[in-house]
Amino acid sequence: MNGNNMLVGGRITETRKRRGYSREKLAELSEISVQFLADIEKGRKSMTVNTLRRLAAALNVTTDYIVNGTEENSESLRLGSLLTSLTPYQREQAEKLLAVFVETISRGD
């Protein structure tokens, strides 16, 4: 077993449990088999980038967190999740709206 696989698997397991997901639920959300998820969590198998992305999305964490343990602050994650759920056009409009909002509240100080 690879030491990096053990660390990655441990972060996935820990996050899955914090989210209150069973292994079956996370496997379903990530579109992988329960056995493959168990192998990943126990460090017996590695995964493709595509699987990593699906697991990160299902767990609402960054791929960087799963791979390296690097945490982002919760505000960045929340905003990032909101923005990535939008179409490119909606994201562009949201960014413009946010810029106007920030400018407007900055003038009030």
N, C-alpha and C positions, 0 to 999 in steps of 0.2 A: 504494500500500500504506500502510496505517495503521501508525504507529509503535507504538501499543499492541498491535496484532495481531502485530507482529514480536516484541515482548517476550513476549507470551503464548505464541506459537508456539515461541519459543526455550526457554522454561521447560518446555513439554511435551516437546519433543525431548530436552532434557538429562535430564529425569527418566526418560523412556522408555528412553534408553540406559543410564542408571545401573541401572535395573531389569532390564536385559538383554532387553528386549522388542523384537521387530522391529515395524516399522510395521504389518504384517499382524496380528500378535498383539494389539497395542493396539487396533487398529480392531475386531477381533473382540470383545474384552472390553468395548469401549465401544459396540458395536452401531452403528457408523458405517462408511462405506465407506473403503477404503484411500486413494482419491483425495481424499475430503473431509478425512481426517486429514492428508494431505500438504499440502493447501491451508491448513489451520489452522496446521500447523507452520511453513510458509514465510511466514505472515502475509498470505496472499492472501484468506483468508476469515475471518469471525468465526463465532461459534456461538451457539446458544440456551443458556439457563441449564440446560436439561435435558441437553444434550450436555456442557456444562461439568461438571455433577455426575457424569455417567457416566465422563468422562475422569478426574476427580479420584479417584473410587472405584477405578477400574482401576489408577491409579498410586499409590494409597494416600497421597495428599496432600490438603490442604484446597483448596477452591475459591479461598480467599483467597491461597494460595501461587501458584496458576496465574495469577490476575488481577493480584495486586500484588507477588508475590515475597516475601510475609511468611511466614517460617518459624515453625513451632511446635516446641517441644522434642519429642524422639522419645518420651518417656514419655507426653505428652499425646496424641500421635497414636496410640500403641499402645493406650492405654486407650480412647480415642474409637472406634477401629476395633472393639475388642472389644464395647463397649457398643452401638454402632449395629448390630451384627450380631444383636442379641437382639430378641425380641419386646418390646412395652411391659411386659408382665407380668414377663418374665425380667429386663429392665433394672431394674425397680423392686426386685425381689428381690436382684439383684446389688448395687444401691446400699445396701440395708439391710444386707446381709452385709458389705460393705466398711466401713460405718459401725461395725458391731460389732467388726470386726477392728481398725480404727484405735483404737477406744476400749480394746480389750483390750491391744494392744501398748503403748499410751501409759501404761497403769497399771504396766507392767513396768519402766519407767525409773526 
